[in-house]
Amino acid sequence: MNLFLRSLAKLLALLSLGFFMAACTAKSGSDTADLTWQPEEINGKKTYAELVVGYSQIGAESEWRIGNTASILEAAENLGVELLFSDGQQRQENQIRAIRTFIAQRVDVIGVSPVVETGWESVFQEAKDAGIPIILVDRRAAVSEDLYTAYLGSDFIEEGKNAGRVMVDLLGGEGHIIELVGTVGSAPALDRYAGFREIIQEYPGMKIIASESGDFTRAKGEEVMADLLKLYGDEIDAVYAHNDDMAIGAIRAIEAYGLKPGEDIKIVSIDAIRDAFQMMIDGKLNATIECNPLLGPQFFELALKVANGEPVPKWIPSEEGVFFPEDAAEIMPLRRY
Ligand code: AHR
């Protein structure tokens, strides 16, 4: 009986295989050929569980970056992707070393958020020669387009322009501005610098009286602002900070100096982190321009497509808004970073 059942099962299996093969043969060559070709193609492709990704992160300079790292780690975990993650601690040489290690480990795809724009050609070329695609995440690199597969991230120029537009409104087109610049040579610092100027150059009364780097950190933002207050004091009408962390540092310095941030000195910054919403609720920050760090799920979707040789756009831009104090209390509970 057992033998009979086993033989029957075998027969059914063979029959069904035969049916499947017959179905394939019958369909191929007809106009539904795609349907028969598809299952083989899917079977030949990697799944998330088979994907090995190397990721070179910049560091942990800001709340934004911490939110960004969390999003990458969480998405990898949820999707079951094997992720080799490296924290560059703000140094390009560490990032380059990490990329070389990923190449030696033969990962499927490398994600990198370049700390500065220049100096990536050699290592990206090494990845290309090894047949490992590079995806730029959050920040661009100044390399030729054939050295990376795609860029997933923000339009930093537009963020700078939005900050400029808000600043023009706040100052009525006239005033002395201090600019706290991000990491020197980084894509967001260069583009936010340029975008802001594109807008305010139309207003001769808007003057940037000092522009200094606070390296995207609270501590440096506070230190630089304290020095600039000593130099310019009451002459300062506004601060444009390339990120919220530096703006929060500047707020501390302005308070220590005895002025009211948000009133005596208007402040506009970029990122839209939770703490910025609290600052707006407290009346100390006048606006924050969103820069979305929650790129994890989109990054792995892209990485899987790239690993499977599917075509992807060269730039996948993030959708971003501008937030003001009047909506801060309502929006803050919804913020995830
Ligand atoms: O590249 C994005 C920028 O990097 C964020 O605006 C800043 O906070 C971060 O450190």
py3Dmol code that shows the C-alpha trace and the ligand (Angstrom):
import py3Dmol

protein = """\
ATOM      1  CA  MET A   1       0.000   0.000   0.000  1.00  0.00           C
ATOM      2  CA  ASN A   2       2.774   2.359   0.988  1.00  0.00           C
ATOM      3  CA  LEU A   3       4.660   1.420  -2.131  1.00  0.00           C
ATOM      4  CA  PHE A   4       1.538   2.038  -4.167  1.00  0.00           C
ATOM      5  CA  LEU A   5       1.041   5.506  -2.618  1.00  0.00           C
ATOM      6  CA  ARG A   6       4.677   6.434  -3.178  1.00  0.00           C
ATOM      7  CA  SER A   7       4.464   5.347  -6.816  1.00  0.00           C
ATOM      8  CA  LEU A   8       1.246   7.300  -7.249  1.00  0.00           C
ATOM      9  CA  ALA A   9       2.848  10.406  -5.765  1.00  0.00           C
ATOM     10  CA  LYS A  10       5.818  10.020  -8.118  1.00  0.00           C
ATOM     11  CA  LEU A  11       3.511   9.590 -11.065  1.00  0.00           C
ATOM     12  CA  LEU A  12       1.511  12.680 -10.127  1.00  0.00           C
ATOM     13  CA  ALA A  13       4.717  14.665  -9.686  1.00  0.00           C
ATOM     14  CA  LEU A  14       5.980  13.561 -13.079  1.00  0.00           C
ATOM     15  CA  LEU A  15       2.621  14.298 -14.641  1.00  0.00           C
ATOM     16  CA  SER A  16       2.461  17.764 -13.154  1.00  0.00           C
ATOM     17  CA  LEU A  17       6.068  18.468 -14.236  1.00  0.00           C
ATOM     18  CA  GLY A  18       5.179  17.210 -17.654  1.00  0.00           C
ATOM     19  CA  PHE A  19       2.139  19.467 -17.627  1.00  0.00           C
ATOM     20  CA  PHE A  20       4.201  22.443 -16.595  1.00  0.00           C
ATOM     21  CA  MET A  21       6.791  21.756 -19.297  1.00  0.00           C
ATOM     22  CA  ALA A  22       4.092  21.201 -21.849  1.00  0.00           C
ATOM     23  CA  ALA A  23       2.446  24.443 -20.802  1.00  0.00           C
ATOM     24  CA  CYS A  24       5.751  26.230 -21.189  1.00  0.00           C
ATOM     25  CA  THR A  25       6.313  24.762 -24.606  1.00  0.00           C
ATOM     26  CA  ALA A  26       2.791  25.485 -25.695  1.00  0.00           C
ATOM     27  CA  LYS A  27       3.009  29.126 -24.653  1.00  0.00           C
ATOM     28  CA  SER A  28       6.478  29.925 -25.895  1.00  0.00           C
ATOM     29  CA  GLY A  29       6.366  31.246 -29.390  1.00  0.00           C
ATOM     30  CA  SER A  30       2.823  32.511 -28.909  1.00  0.00           C
ATOM     31  CA  ASP A  31       2.013  36.091 -27.877  1.00  0.00           C
ATOM     32  CA  THR A  32       1.782  35.030 -24.220  1.00  0.00           C
ATOM     33  CA  ALA A  33       5.399  33.888 -24.284  1.00  0.00           C
ATOM     34  CA  ASP A  34       6.324  36.356 -21.536  1.00  0.00           C
ATOM     35  CA  LEU A  35       4.292  34.403 -18.994  1.00  0.00           C
ATOM     36  CA  THR A  36       6.310  31.247 -19.517  1.00  0.00           C
ATOM     37  CA  TRP A  37       9.606  33.089 -19.508  1.00  0.00           C
ATOM     38  CA  GLN A  38       8.837  34.987 -16.301  1.00  0.00           C
ATOM     39  CA  PRO A  39       9.029  32.205 -13.661  1.00  0.00           C
ATOM     40  CA  GLU A  40      12.473  31.079 -14.839  1.00  0.00           C
ATOM     41  CA  GLU A  41      13.642  34.708 -14.759  1.00  0.00           C
ATOM     42  CA  ILE A  42      12.296  35.261 -11.230  1.00  0.00           C
ATOM     43  CA  ASN A  43      13.925  32.043 -10.056  1.00  0.00           C
ATOM     44  CA  GLY A  44      17.222  33.253 -11.490  1.00  0.00           C
ATOM     45  CA  LYS A  45      17.048  36.502  -9.537  1.00  0.00           C
ATOM     46  CA  LYS A  46      18.249  37.299  -6.073  1.00  0.00           C
ATOM     47  CA  THR A  47      15.838  37.817  -3.221  1.00  0.00           C
ATOM     48  CA  TYR A  48      16.426  40.091  -0.226  1.00  0.00           C
ATOM     49  CA  ALA A  49      17.555  37.062   1.781  1.00  0.00           C
ATOM     50  CA  GLU A  50      20.313  36.396  -0.766  1.00  0.00           C
ATOM     51  CA  LEU A  51      21.461  39.995  -1.023  1.00  0.00           C
ATOM     52  CA  VAL A  52      24.749  41.070   0.588  1.00  0.00           C
ATOM     53  CA  VAL A  53      25.215  44.816   0.878  1.00  0.00           C
ATOM     54  CA  GLY A  54      28.168  46.838   2.115  1.00  0.00           C
ATOM     55  CA  TYR A  55      27.261  50.266   3.488  1.00  0.00           C
ATOM     56  CA  SER A  56      29.731  53.032   4.231  1.00  0.00           C
ATOM     57  CA  GLN A  57      28.112  55.617   6.507  1.00  0.00           C
ATOM     58  CA  ILE A  58      29.679  59.008   7.272  1.00  0.00           C
ATOM     59  CA  GLY A  59      29.440  58.930  11.058  1.00  0.00           C
ATOM     60  CA  ALA A  60      27.037  60.217  13.714  1.00  0.00           C
ATOM     61  CA  GLU A  61      27.512  63.979  13.486  1.00  0.00           C
ATOM     62  CA  SER A  62      23.841  64.946  13.753  1.00  0.00           C
ATOM     63  CA  GLU A  63      20.384  63.755  14.802  1.00  0.00           C
ATOM     64  CA  TRP A  64      19.635  63.502  11.110  1.00  0.00           C
ATOM     65  CA  ARG A  65      22.508  61.068  10.598  1.00  0.00           C
ATOM     66  CA  ILE A  66      21.450  58.988  13.595  1.00  0.00           C
ATOM     67  CA  GLY A  67      17.935  58.755  12.112  1.00  0.00           C
ATOM     68  CA  ASN A  68      19.425  57.854   8.735  1.00  0.00           C
ATOM     69  CA  THR A  69      21.565  55.037  10.185  1.00  0.00           C
ATOM     70  CA  ALA A  70      18.603  53.693  12.150  1.00  0.00           C
ATOM     71  CA  SER A  71      16.518  53.606   8.971  1.00  0.00           C
ATOM     72  CA  ILE A  72      19.217  51.643   7.080  1.00  0.00           C
ATOM     73  CA  LEU A  73      19.787  49.120   9.887  1.00  0.00           C
ATOM     74  CA  GLU A  74      16.069  48.642  10.519  1.00  0.00           C
ATOM     75  CA  ALA A  75      15.236  48.110   6.840  1.00  0.00           C
ATOM     76  CA  ALA A  76      18.054  45.542   6.451  1.00  0.00           C
ATOM     77  CA  GLU A  77      16.778  43.668   9.485  1.00  0.00           C
ATOM     78  CA  ASN A  78      13.149  43.747   8.347  1.00  0.00           C
ATOM     79  CA  LEU A  79      13.965  42.569   4.832  1.00  0.00           C
ATOM     80  CA  GLY A  80      16.491  39.947   5.914  1.00  0.00           C
ATOM     81  CA  VAL A  81      19.326  41.511   3.913  1.00  0.00           C
ATOM     82  CA  GLU A  82      22.871  40.705   4.991  1.00  0.00           C
ATOM     83  CA  LEU A  83      24.329  44.132   5.737  1.00  0.00           C
ATOM     84  CA  LEU A  84      27.994  44.917   6.327  1.00  0.00           C
ATOM     85  CA  PHE A  85      27.869  48.354   7.928  1.00  0.00           C
ATOM     86  CA  SER A  86      30.814  50.664   8.475  1.00  0.00           C
ATOM     87  CA  ASP A  87      30.872  53.962  10.404  1.00  0.00           C
ATOM     88  CA  GLY A  88      33.454  56.265   8.795  1.00  0.00           C
ATOM     89  CA  GLN A  89      33.654  58.537  11.834  1.00  0.00           C
ATOM     90  CA  GLN A  90      33.609  61.600   9.594  1.00  0.00           C
ATOM     91  CA  ARG A  91      36.800  60.614   7.765  1.00  0.00           C
ATOM     92  CA  GLN A  92      37.019  59.984   4.034  1.00  0.00           C
ATOM     93  CA  GLU A  93      40.008  57.648   4.445  1.00  0.00           C
ATOM     94  CA  ASN A  94      37.915  55.390   6.710  1.00  0.00           C
ATOM     95  CA  GLN A  95      35.141  55.314   4.118  1.00  0.00           C
ATOM     96  CA  ILE A  96      37.599  54.466   1.335  1.00  0.00           C
ATOM     97  CA  ARG A  97      39.066  51.667   3.451  1.00  0.00           C
ATOM     98  CA  ALA A  98      35.576  50.293   4.130  1.00  0.00           C
ATOM     99  CA  ILE A  99      34.710  50.303   0.423  1.00  0.00           C
ATOM    100  CA  ARG A 100      37.937  48.396  -0.351  1.00  0.00           C
ATOM    101  CA  THR A 101      37.015  45.831   2.299  1.00  0.00           C
ATOM    102  CA  PHE A 102      33.535  45.417   0.769  1.00  0.00           C
ATOM    103  CA  ILE A 103      35.140  44.876  -2.636  1.00  0.00           C
ATOM    104  CA  ALA A 104      37.433  42.197  -1.166  1.00  0.00           C
ATOM    105  CA  GLN A 105      34.391  40.580   0.470  1.00  0.00           C
ATOM    106  CA  ARG A 106      32.628  40.471  -2.912  1.00  0.00           C
ATOM    107  CA  VAL A 107      29.378  42.066  -1.731  1.00  0.00           C
ATOM    108  CA  ASP A 108      26.578  42.416  -4.289  1.00  0.00           C
ATOM    109  CA  VAL A 109      26.144  46.180  -3.955  1.00  0.00           C
ATOM    110  CA  ILE A 110      27.904  48.995  -2.094  1.00  0.00           C
ATOM    111  CA  GLY A 111      25.956  51.914  -0.617  1.00  0.00           C
ATOM    112  CA  VAL A 112      27.944  54.984   0.318  1.00  0.00           C
ATOM    113  CA  SER A 113      27.145  58.377   1.731  1.00  0.00           C
ATOM    114  CA  PRO A 114      30.272  60.373   0.842  1.00  0.00           C
ATOM    115  CA  VAL A 115      31.477  62.719   3.598  1.00  0.00           C
ATOM    116  CA  VAL A 116      32.904  65.126   1.004  1.00  0.00           C
ATOM    117  CA  GLU A 117      32.263  65.428  -2.721  1.00  0.00           C
ATOM    118  CA  THR A 118      35.726  64.912  -4.188  1.00  0.00           C
ATOM    119  CA  GLY A 119      38.386  62.197  -4.063  1.00  0.00           C
ATOM    120  CA  TRP A 120      36.298  59.100  -4.865  1.00  0.00           C
ATOM    121  CA  GLU A 121      37.366  58.273  -8.437  1.00  0.00           C
ATOM    122  CA  SER A 122      40.004  55.627  -7.658  1.00  0.00           C
ATOM    123  CA  VAL A 123      38.000  53.584  -5.177  1.00  0.00           C
ATOM    124  CA  PHE A 124      34.794  53.784  -7.240  1.00  0.00           C
ATOM    125  CA  GLN A 125      36.807  52.662 -10.272  1.00  0.00           C
ATOM    126  CA  GLU A 126      38.091  49.699  -8.224  1.00  0.00           C
ATOM    127  CA  ALA A 127      34.487  48.748  -7.413  1.00  0.00           C
ATOM    128  CA  LYS A 128      33.521  49.111 -11.068  1.00  0.00           C
ATOM    129  CA  ASP A 129      36.468  46.940 -12.174  1.00  0.00           C
ATOM    130  CA  ALA A 130      35.347  44.305  -9.666  1.00  0.00           C
ATOM    131  CA  GLY A 131      31.809  44.473 -11.106  1.00  0.00           C
ATOM    132  CA  ILE A 132      30.278  45.789  -7.865  1.00  0.00           C
ATOM    133  CA  PRO A 133      27.738  48.587  -8.349  1.00  0.00           C
ATOM    134  CA  ILE A 134      27.941  51.713  -6.175  1.00  0.00           C
ATOM    135  CA  ILE A 135      24.768  53.454  -5.013  1.00  0.00           C
ATOM    136  CA  LEU A 136      25.232  56.959  -3.591  1.00  0.00           C
ATOM    137  CA  VAL A 137      22.888  57.537  -0.678  1.00  0.00           C
ATOM    138  CA  ASP A 138      22.031  60.961   0.757  1.00  0.00           C
ATOM    139  CA  ARG A 139      25.123  62.712  -0.667  1.00  0.00           C
ATOM    140  CA  ARG A 140      26.517  62.935  -4.170  1.00  0.00           C
ATOM    141  CA  ALA A 141      30.150  62.495  -5.151  1.00  0.00           C
ATOM    142  CA  ALA A 142      31.837  64.565  -7.861  1.00  0.00           C
ATOM    143  CA  VAL A 143      32.671  61.647 -10.154  1.00  0.00           C
ATOM    144  CA  SER A 144      31.685  60.789 -13.706  1.00  0.00           C
ATOM    145  CA  GLU A 145      28.282  59.127 -14.018  1.00  0.00           C
ATOM    146  CA  ASP A 146      29.698  55.794 -15.135  1.00  0.00           C
ATOM    147  CA  LEU A 147      31.336  55.303 -11.719  1.00  0.00           C
ATOM    148  CA  TYR A 148      28.053  54.962  -9.822  1.00  0.00           C
ATOM    149  CA  THR A 149      24.738  53.341 -10.619  1.00  0.00           C
ATOM    150  CA  ALA A 150      22.292  55.682  -8.899  1.00  0.00           C
ATOM    151  CA  TYR A 151      21.946  58.506  -6.389  1.00  0.00           C
ATOM    152  CA  LEU A 152      19.166  58.278  -3.798  1.00  0.00           C
ATOM    153  CA  GLY A 153      18.732  61.502  -1.875  1.00  0.00           C
ATOM    154  CA  SER A 154      17.700  65.110  -1.585  1.00  0.00           C
ATOM    155  CA  ASP A 155      17.925  68.140  -3.808  1.00  0.00           C
ATOM    156  CA  PHE A 156      20.231  70.178  -1.572  1.00  0.00           C
ATOM    157  CA  ILE A 157      20.150  73.199  -3.881  1.00  0.00           C
ATOM    158  CA  GLU A 158      16.383  73.330  -3.588  1.00  0.00           C
ATOM    159  CA  GLU A 159      16.676  73.084   0.207  1.00  0.00           C
ATOM    160  CA  GLY A 160      19.032  76.097   0.161  1.00  0.00           C
ATOM    161  CA  LYS A 161      16.608  77.970  -2.089  1.00  0.00           C
ATOM    162  CA  ASN A 162      13.704  77.206   0.225  1.00  0.00           C
ATOM    163  CA  ALA A 163      15.720  78.500   3.175  1.00  0.00           C
ATOM    164  CA  GLY A 164      16.476  81.656   1.156  1.00  0.00           C
ATOM    165  CA  ARG A 165      12.803  82.209   0.315  1.00  0.00           C
ATOM    166  CA  VAL A 166      11.772  81.824   3.966  1.00  0.00           C
ATOM    167  CA  MET A 167      14.575  84.172   5.056  1.00  0.00           C
ATOM    168  CA  VAL A 168      13.496  86.854   2.565  1.00  0.00           C
ATOM    169  CA  ASP A 169       9.962  86.712   4.029  1.00  0.00           C
ATOM    170  CA  LEU A 170      11.175  86.787   7.628  1.00  0.00           C
ATOM    171  CA  LEU A 171      13.474  89.781   7.102  1.00  0.00           C
ATOM    172  CA  GLY A 172      11.253  91.621   4.636  1.00  0.00           C
ATOM    173  CA  GLY A 173      14.112  91.514   2.122  1.00  0.00           C
ATOM    174  CA  GLU A 174      16.635  93.355   4.336  1.00  0.00           C
ATOM    175  CA  GLY A 175      19.063  92.287   7.055  1.00  0.00           C
ATOM    176  CA  HIS A 176      22.418  90.975   8.197  1.00  0.00           C
ATOM    177  CA  ILE A 177      22.736  87.201   8.084  1.00  0.00           C
ATOM    178  CA  ILE A 178      25.181  84.790   9.679  1.00  0.00           C
ATOM    179  CA  GLU A 179      25.539  81.519   7.781  1.00  0.00           C
ATOM    180  CA  LEU A 180      26.562  78.352   9.616  1.00  0.00           C
ATOM    181  CA  VAL A 181      27.919  76.088   6.907  1.00  0.00           C
ATOM    182  CA  GLY A 182      27.986  72.278   7.079  1.00  0.00           C
ATOM    183  CA  THR A 183      31.070  70.096   6.645  1.00  0.00           C
ATOM    184  CA  VAL A 184      33.469  71.868   4.288  1.00  0.00           C
ATOM    185  CA  GLY A 185      33.513  70.231   0.858  1.00  0.00           C
ATOM    186  CA  SER A 186      30.382  68.126   1.478  1.00  0.00           C
ATOM    187  CA  ALA A 187      27.593  68.075  -1.107  1.00  0.00           C
ATOM    188  CA  PRO A 188      24.911  69.511   1.221  1.00  0.00           C
ATOM    189  CA  ALA A 189      27.187  72.340   2.387  1.00  0.00           C
ATOM    190  CA  LEU A 190      28.146  73.289  -1.179  1.00  0.00           C
ATOM    191  CA  ASP A 191      24.612  73.109  -2.536  1.00  0.00           C
ATOM    192  CA  ARG A 192      22.830  74.758   0.406  1.00  0.00           C
ATOM    193  CA  TYR A 193      25.375  77.571   0.194  1.00  0.00           C
ATOM    194  CA  ALA A 194      24.706  78.021  -3.526  1.00  0.00           C
ATOM    195  CA  GLY A 195      20.902  77.601  -3.388  1.00  0.00           C
ATOM    196  CA  PHE A 196      20.474  80.182  -0.619  1.00  0.00           C
ATOM    197  CA  ARG A 197      22.530  82.751  -2.518  1.00  0.00           C
ATOM    198  CA  GLU A 198      20.565  82.157  -5.704  1.00  0.00           C
ATOM    199  CA  ILE A 199      17.496  83.512  -3.924  1.00  0.00           C
ATOM    200  CA  ILE A 200      18.866  86.294  -1.760  1.00  0.00           C
ATOM    201  CA  GLN A 201      21.029  87.811  -4.507  1.00  0.00           C
ATOM    202  CA  GLU A 202      17.812  89.335  -5.832  1.00  0.00           C
ATOM    203  CA  TYR A 203      17.585  91.408  -2.625  1.00  0.00           C
ATOM    204  CA  PRO A 204      20.469  93.879  -2.284  1.00  0.00           C
ATOM    205  CA  GLY A 205      19.450  94.606   1.341  1.00  0.00           C
ATOM    206  CA  MET A 206      20.086  90.985   2.391  1.00  0.00           C
ATOM    207  CA  LYS A 207      23.737  90.650   3.382  1.00  0.00           C
ATOM    208  CA  ILE A 208      25.626  87.575   4.573  1.00  0.00           C
ATOM    209  CA  ILE A 209      28.083  89.189   7.003  1.00  0.00           C
ATOM    210  CA  ALA A 210      29.810  85.941   8.003  1.00  0.00           C
ATOM    211  CA  SER A 211      29.821  82.390   6.676  1.00  0.00           C
ATOM    212  CA  GLU A 212      31.626  79.771   8.773  1.00  0.00           C
ATOM    213  CA  SER A 213      31.574  76.024   9.140  1.00  0.00           C
ATOM    214  CA  GLY A 214      30.029  74.401  12.189  1.00  0.00           C
ATOM    215  CA  ASP A 215      30.672  70.942  10.676  1.00  0.00           C
ATOM    216  CA  PHE A 216      26.991  69.956  11.050  1.00  0.00           C
ATOM    217  CA  THR A 217      27.368  69.513  14.845  1.00  0.00           C
ATOM    218  CA  ARG A 218      25.653  71.241  17.777  1.00  0.00           C
ATOM    219  CA  ALA A 219      28.897  71.780  19.665  1.00  0.00           C
ATOM    220  CA  LYS A 220      30.644  73.454  16.734  1.00  0.00           C
ATOM    221  CA  GLY A 221      27.536  75.471  15.833  1.00  0.00           C
ATOM    222  CA  GLU A 222      27.461  76.849  19.376  1.00  0.00           C
ATOM    223  CA  GLU A 223      31.185  77.592  19.440  1.00  0.00           C
ATOM    224  CA  VAL A 224      31.206  79.374  16.059  1.00  0.00           C
ATOM    225  CA  MET A 225      28.065  81.355  16.880  1.00  0.00           C
ATOM    226  CA  ALA A 226      29.493  82.473  20.233  1.00  0.00           C
ATOM    227  CA  ASP A 227      32.591  83.821  18.431  1.00  0.00           C
ATOM    228  CA  LEU A 228      30.502  85.571  15.794  1.00  0.00           C
ATOM    229  CA  LEU A 229      28.285  87.163  18.440  1.00  0.00           C
ATOM    230  CA  LYS A 230      31.402  88.639  20.018  1.00  0.00           C
ATOM    231  CA  LEU A 231      32.363  90.085  16.646  1.00  0.00           C
ATOM    232  CA  TYR A 232      28.996  91.282  15.346  1.00  0.00           C
ATOM    233  CA  GLY A 233      26.639  91.314  18.377  1.00  0.00           C
ATOM    234  CA  ASP A 234      23.479  93.346  17.793  1.00  0.00           C
ATOM    235  CA  GLU A 235      24.268  93.774  14.110  1.00  0.00           C
ATOM    236  CA  ILE A 236      23.030  90.222  13.496  1.00  0.00           C
ATOM    237  CA  ASP A 237      19.432  89.976  12.258  1.00  0.00           C
ATOM    238  CA  ALA A 238      19.338  86.321  11.307  1.00  0.00           C
ATOM    239  CA  VAL A 239      21.094  82.954  11.225  1.00  0.00           C
ATOM    240  CA  TYR A 240      20.898  80.538   8.326  1.00  0.00           C
ATOM    241  CA  ALA A 241      22.186  77.153   9.523  1.00  0.00           C
ATOM    242  CA  HIS A 242      22.785  74.307   7.058  1.00  0.00           C
ATOM    243  CA  ASN A 243      21.293  71.921   9.607  1.00  0.00           C
ATOM    244  CA  ASP A 244      19.100  71.957  12.713  1.00  0.00           C
ATOM    245  CA  ASP A 245      21.864  70.735  15.011  1.00  0.00           C
ATOM    246  CA  MET A 246      24.025  73.776  14.270  1.00  0.00           C
ATOM    247  CA  ALA A 247      20.942  76.003  14.661  1.00  0.00           C
ATOM    248  CA  ILE A 248      20.304  74.477  18.093  1.00  0.00           C
ATOM    249  CA  GLY A 249      23.942  75.138  19.014  1.00  0.00           C
ATOM    250  CA  ALA A 250      23.502  78.741  17.791  1.00  0.00           C
ATOM    251  CA  ILE A 251      20.317  79.100  19.862  1.00  0.00           C
ATOM    252  CA  ARG A 252      22.300  78.194  22.997  1.00  0.00           C
ATOM    253  CA  ALA A 253      25.002  80.744  22.121  1.00  0.00           C
ATOM    254  CA  ILE A 254      22.443  83.487  21.429  1.00  0.00           C
ATOM    255  CA  GLU A 255      20.745  82.851  24.780  1.00  0.00           C
ATOM    256  CA  ALA A 256      24.096  82.856  26.572  1.00  0.00           C
ATOM    257  CA  TYR A 257      24.824  86.191  24.896  1.00  0.00           C
ATOM    258  CA  GLY A 258      21.569  87.588  26.297  1.00  0.00           C
ATOM    259  CA  LEU A 259      19.469  87.818  23.118  1.00  0.00           C
ATOM    260  CA  LYS A 260      16.259  86.008  22.206  1.00  0.00           C
ATOM    261  CA  PRO A 261      16.633  83.449  19.394  1.00  0.00           C
ATOM    262  CA  GLY A 262      13.636  83.500  17.067  1.00  0.00           C
ATOM    263  CA  GLU A 263      12.838  87.110  18.018  1.00  0.00           C
ATOM    264  CA  ASP A 264      15.971  89.284  18.221  1.00  0.00           C
ATOM    265  CA  ILE A 265      17.692  86.972  15.782  1.00  0.00           C
ATOM    266  CA  LYS A 266      15.580  85.019  13.283  1.00  0.00           C
ATOM    267  CA  ILE A 267      16.740  81.477  12.591  1.00  0.00           C
ATOM    268  CA  VAL A 268      16.136  79.192   9.605  1.00  0.00           C
ATOM    269  CA  SER A 269      17.720  75.768   9.321  1.00  0.00           C
ATOM    270  CA  ILE A 270      17.475  72.469   7.437  1.00  0.00           C
ATOM    271  CA  ASP A 271      16.579  68.842   8.330  1.00  0.00           C
ATOM    272  CA  ALA A 272      13.285  69.031  10.300  1.00  0.00           C
ATOM    273  CA  ILE A 273      14.430  66.824  13.183  1.00  0.00           C
ATOM    274  CA  ARG A 274      12.173  66.476  16.236  1.00  0.00           C
ATOM    275  CA  ASP A 275      14.282  68.847  18.334  1.00  0.00           C
ATOM    276  CA  ALA A 276      13.766  71.548  15.716  1.00  0.00           C
ATOM    277  CA  PHE A 277      10.003  71.190  16.175  1.00  0.00           C
ATOM    278  CA  GLN A 278      10.464  71.640  19.930  1.00  0.00           C
ATOM    279  CA  MET A 279      12.531  74.777  19.234  1.00  0.00           C
ATOM    280  CA  MET A 280       9.723  76.123  17.032  1.00  0.00           C
ATOM    281  CA  ILE A 281       7.144  75.322  19.718  1.00  0.00           C
ATOM    282  CA  ASP A 282       9.359  77.266  22.170  1.00  0.00           C
ATOM    283  CA  GLY A 283       9.509  80.188  19.717  1.00  0.00           C
ATOM    284  CA  LYS A 284      13.292  79.928  19.232  1.00  0.00           C
ATOM    285  CA  LEU A 285      13.424  78.732  15.629  1.00  0.00           C
ATOM    286  CA  ASN A 286      11.485  80.356  12.779  1.00  0.00           C
ATOM    287  CA  ALA A 287      11.453  77.562  10.203  1.00  0.00           C
ATOM    288  CA  THR A 288      13.022  74.256   9.286  1.00  0.00           C
ATOM    289  CA  ILE A 289      13.343  72.881   5.767  1.00  0.00           C
ATOM    290  CA  GLU A 290      12.897  69.133   5.549  1.00  0.00           C
ATOM    291  CA  CYS A 291      15.696  66.799   4.465  1.00  0.00           C
ATOM    292  CA  ASN A 292      14.497  63.218   4.634  1.00  0.00           C
ATOM    293  CA  PRO A 293      16.896  60.672   6.225  1.00  0.00           C
ATOM    294  CA  LEU A 294      14.475  57.695   6.181  1.00  0.00           C
ATOM    295  CA  LEU A 295      16.081  56.169   3.122  1.00  0.00           C
ATOM    296  CA  GLY A 296      16.534  52.562   4.298  1.00  0.00           C
ATOM    297  CA  PRO A 297      13.571  50.844   2.587  1.00  0.00           C
ATOM    298  CA  GLN A 298      14.095  52.705  -0.699  1.00  0.00           C
ATOM    299  CA  PHE A 299      17.817  51.973  -0.620  1.00  0.00           C
ATOM    300  CA  PHE A 300      17.408  48.195  -0.331  1.00  0.00           C
ATOM    301  CA  GLU A 301      14.673  48.147  -2.965  1.00  0.00           C
ATOM    302  CA  LEU A 302      17.089  49.904  -5.261  1.00  0.00           C
ATOM    303  CA  ALA A 303      20.013  47.658  -4.252  1.00  0.00           C
ATOM    304  CA  LEU A 304      17.996  44.539  -5.067  1.00  0.00           C
ATOM    305  CA  LYS A 305      17.029  45.893  -8.482  1.00  0.00           C
ATOM    306  CA  VAL A 306      20.623  46.852  -9.197  1.00  0.00           C
ATOM    307  CA  ALA A 307      21.932  43.445  -8.062  1.00  0.00           C
ATOM    308  CA  ASN A 308      19.433  41.834 -10.433  1.00  0.00           C
ATOM    309  CA  GLY A 309      20.544  43.992 -13.335  1.00  0.00           C
ATOM    310  CA  GLU A 310      17.237  45.865 -13.558  1.00  0.00           C
ATOM    311  CA  PRO A 311      17.306  49.416 -14.917  1.00  0.00           C
ATOM    312  CA  VAL A 312      16.983  52.162 -12.275  1.00  0.00           C
ATOM    313  CA  PRO A 313      16.849  55.960 -12.577  1.00  0.00           C
ATOM    314  CA  LYS A 314      20.144  57.791 -12.109  1.00  0.00           C
ATOM    315  CA  TRP A 315      18.610  59.993  -9.397  1.00  0.00           C
ATOM    316  CA  ILE A 316      15.799  59.066  -7.033  1.00  0.00           C
ATOM    317  CA  PRO A 317      14.921  62.353  -5.280  1.00  0.00           C
ATOM    318  CA  SER A 318      13.293  62.546  -1.828  1.00  0.00           C
ATOM    319  CA  GLU A 319      10.039  64.432  -1.268  1.00  0.00           C
ATOM    320  CA  GLU A 320      10.485  67.197   1.258  1.00  0.00           C
ATOM    321  CA  GLY A 321       8.533  70.060   2.861  1.00  0.00           C
ATOM    322  CA  VAL A 322       9.011  73.286   4.834  1.00  0.00           C
ATOM    323  CA  PHE A 323       7.734  73.616   8.417  1.00  0.00           C
ATOM    324  CA  PHE A 324       6.843  76.675  10.484  1.00  0.00           C
ATOM    325  CA  PRO A 325       6.150  77.236  14.226  1.00  0.00           C
ATOM    326  CA  GLU A 326       2.350  77.472  13.767  1.00  0.00           C
ATOM    327  CA  ASP A 327       2.135  73.791  12.751  1.00  0.00           C
ATOM    328  CA  ALA A 328       4.958  72.484  14.943  1.00  0.00           C
ATOM    329  CA  ALA A 329       2.876  71.165  17.870  1.00  0.00           C
ATOM    330  CA  GLU A 330       0.572  69.229  15.548  1.00  0.00           C
ATOM    331  CA  ILE A 331       3.348  67.777  13.419  1.00  0.00           C
ATOM    332  CA  MET A 332       5.977  67.003  16.066  1.00  0.00           C
ATOM    333  CA  PRO A 333       4.358  63.752  17.338  1.00  0.00           C
ATOM    334  CA  LEU A 334       4.421  62.421  13.773  1.00  0.00           C
ATOM    335  CA  ARG A 335       8.129  62.994  13.273  1.00  0.00           C
ATOM    336  CA  ARG A 336      10.212  59.814  13.231  1.00  0.00           C
ATOM    337  CA  TYR A 337      13.651  61.392  13.558  1.00  0.00           C
TER     338      TYR A 337
END
"""
ligand_1 = """\
10
AHR
O 23.698 64.975 4.136
C 22.640 65.395 4.916
C 23.155 66.258 6.026
O 24.107 65.557 6.783
C 22.125 66.692 7.034
O 21.474 67.868 6.701
C 23.001 66.917 8.218
O 22.295 67.096 9.410
C 23.802 65.684 8.143
O 24.827 65.598 9.000
"""
view = py3Dmol.view(width=600, height=400)
view.addModel(protein, "pdb")
view.setStyle({"model": 0}, {"cartoon": {"style": "trace"}})
view.addModel(ligand_1, "xyz")
view.setStyle({"model": 1}, {"stick": {}})
view.zoomTo()
view.show()
